[in-house]
Amino acid sequence: MQIWLNSNLINIADDSNLAQLIESQNYDSNRVAAEVDMQIVPRTIWSEFKLKDQMKIEIVEFVGGG
């Protein structure tokens, strides 16, 4: 299936969940937030959150600075 990840159309396995997507894209899961179709998804349910064709997902990575 295809999903939109940070405004880019990508192909993923049909049975993918949000945790798998974040890991497959090499994000540090402790330093990101995930929004799916304009709703923040709590980290506690990422592994249960099944992705569907054409979903729009934004992954925001937190970085320190000063």
Contacts in CASP RR format, 6 or more apart in sequence:
PFRMAT RR
TARGET T0000
AUTHOR 0000-0000-0000
METHOD contacts of the structure
MODEL  1
MQIWLNSNLINIADDSNLAQLIESQNYDSNRVAAEVDMQIVPRTIWSEFK
LKDQMKIEIVEFVGGG
1 11 0 8 1.000
1 12 0 8 1.000
1 13 0 8 1.000
1 14 0 8 1.000
1 16 0 8 1.000
1 51 0 8 1.000
1 52 0 8 1.000
1 53 0 8 1.000
1 54 0 8 1.000
2 9 0 8 1.000
2 10 0 8 1.000
2 11 0 8 1.000
2 12 0 8 1.000
2 53 0 8 1.000
2 54 0 8 1.000
3 9 0 8 1.000
3 10 0 8 1.000
3 12 0 8 1.000
3 21 0 8 1.000
3 51 0 8 1.000
3 52 0 8 1.000
3 53 0 8 1.000
3 54 0 8 1.000
3 55 0 8 1.000
3 56 0 8 1.000
3 57 0 8 1.000
4 10 0 8 1.000
4 54 0 8 1.000
4 55 0 8 1.000
4 56 0 8 1.000
4 57 0 8 1.000
5 21 0 8 1.000
5 25 0 8 1.000
5 57 0 8 1.000
5 58 0 8 1.000
5 59 0 8 1.000
6 57 0 8 1.000
6 58 0 8 1.000
6 59 0 8 1.000
12 21 0 8 1.000
12 24 0 8 1.000
12 51 0 8 1.000
13 20 0 8 1.000
15 50 0 8 1.000
16 50 0 8 1.000
16 51 0 8 1.000
17 46 0 8 1.000
17 47 0 8 1.000
17 48 0 8 1.000
17 49 0 8 1.000
17 50 0 8 1.000
17 51 0 8 1.000
18 34 0 8 1.000
18 36 0 8 1.000
18 41 0 8 1.000
18 45 0 8 1.000
18 46 0 8 1.000
18 47 0 8 1.000
18 49 0 8 1.000
18 51 0 8 1.000
18 57 0 8 1.000
19 29 0 8 1.000
19 46 0 8 1.000
19 47 0 8 1.000
19 49 0 8 1.000
20 47 0 8 1.000
21 51 0 8 1.000
21 57 0 8 1.000
22 29 0 8 1.000
22 32 0 8 1.000
22 34 0 8 1.000
22 46 0 8 1.000
22 59 0 8 1.000
23 29 0 8 1.000
25 59 0 8 1.000
27 59 0 8 1.000
27 61 0 8 1.000
28 61 0 8 1.000
29 43 0 8 1.000
29 46 0 8 1.000
31 61 0 8 1.000
31 62 0 8 1.000
31 63 0 8 1.000
32 59 0 8 1.000
32 60 0 8 1.000
32 61 0 8 1.000
32 62 0 8 1.000
33 40 0 8 1.000
33 59 0 8 1.000
33 60 0 8 1.000
33 62 0 8 1.000
34 40 0 8 1.000
34 41 0 8 1.000
34 43 0 8 1.000
34 46 0 8 1.000
34 57 0 8 1.000
34 58 0 8 1.000
34 59 0 8 1.000
34 60 0 8 1.000
35 41 0 8 1.000
35 57 0 8 1.000
35 58 0 8 1.000
35 59 0 8 1.000
35 60 0 8 1.000
36 49 0 8 1.000
36 51 0 8 1.000
36 55 0 8 1.000
36 56 0 8 1.000
36 57 0 8 1.000
37 55 0 8 1.000
37 56 0 8 1.000
38 56 0 8 1.000
41 49 0 8 1.000
51 57 0 8 1.000
END
